[in-house]
């Protein structure tokens, strides 16, 4: 059987390996989270640009509607 010092050395090595695995997993997860945050931020920015374009188009259409209403009012009156 193994003596106590060898057993303790093996346990310490196993603990270091477990800590290394946890640290590598944490680092990989952090990178993946940052990548996903960047993707979401980019997608959100693109959606906001599209929303702004649609809102501007709505304003333009409302102005055209008002002009047409005025023109129709002139023909009636």
Order of alpha helices (4+ residues) and beta strands (2+ residues): alpha
